[in-house]
Amino acid sequence: MAGETVKVSSPGIVQISVFKEWDGNISGAVNTSTYLKSLGIPAVFHPVGYFLSETREEVRRQNMDALLYLAGHSTQPMIVHDETTPWGTPLDGQYEEAYKEAIRKITKHCPVSIENASNTLDVKRFWQRYASSITLDIGHVQAAGIDSETFVSELDSNLCNMVEFIHVHRANGPHYNGVTDHWGLTPNCKELKALKKFLRRNSNVKIILEIINKDDVRESLALIEEAVREVNYAHNTGN
């Protein structure tokens, strides 16, 4: 098995997601991060809806002001999404340049890790073109109609080794808000099996549970920890 023994604690790291469409509280996110740091808990910022490929001048200025403020207070890589043009095609022209420029500006303050979210079907190409660090969202893989176990097993070794964070949740049909993933984990779900398969290839990652229903958090975390123990046992015994 590649990599070192997996290390997981509760919590080992906390993700602070900031949603622009929910009037994201940037200063509140930073305050939360500072508080967690005082407890010895690292936090990673995950801005959502602050499009890096935005080309409208005023909207882009607002987006970048928020992103750079977060970046300036980051102690971990910032997790951002892959993006497409407004009509859903791969980034090119001014949209590609805007995305690349945003990455360059953010990385002056903190590293950037790119998550598969907008177009998982094309994300391998996207990662190869733009990423220096990867956030693999296993739930998004499954929700995109891709077998997540096969995806992690067949992921190119170079990309596999670039994965720094893993988002784990379950695709299980629509929630009240129409989102079809971010459900709690179950013992035999594909996403948990995919996590185990990935950890056997690269264990040097930080695992982040991303689910909507808070009542499922405890059980889902227990399943993740059990999966980690299973992988560690196999590694330590040579099985």
Helices and strands as residue ranges (DSSP letters): E 14-19, G 20-22, H 26-38, E 43-48, H 57-72, E 78-81, H 93-106, E 112-115, G 120-122, H 123-130, E 134-137, H 138-143, H 148-154, H 157-162, E 163-168, H 190-201, E 206-209, G 214-216, H 217-237
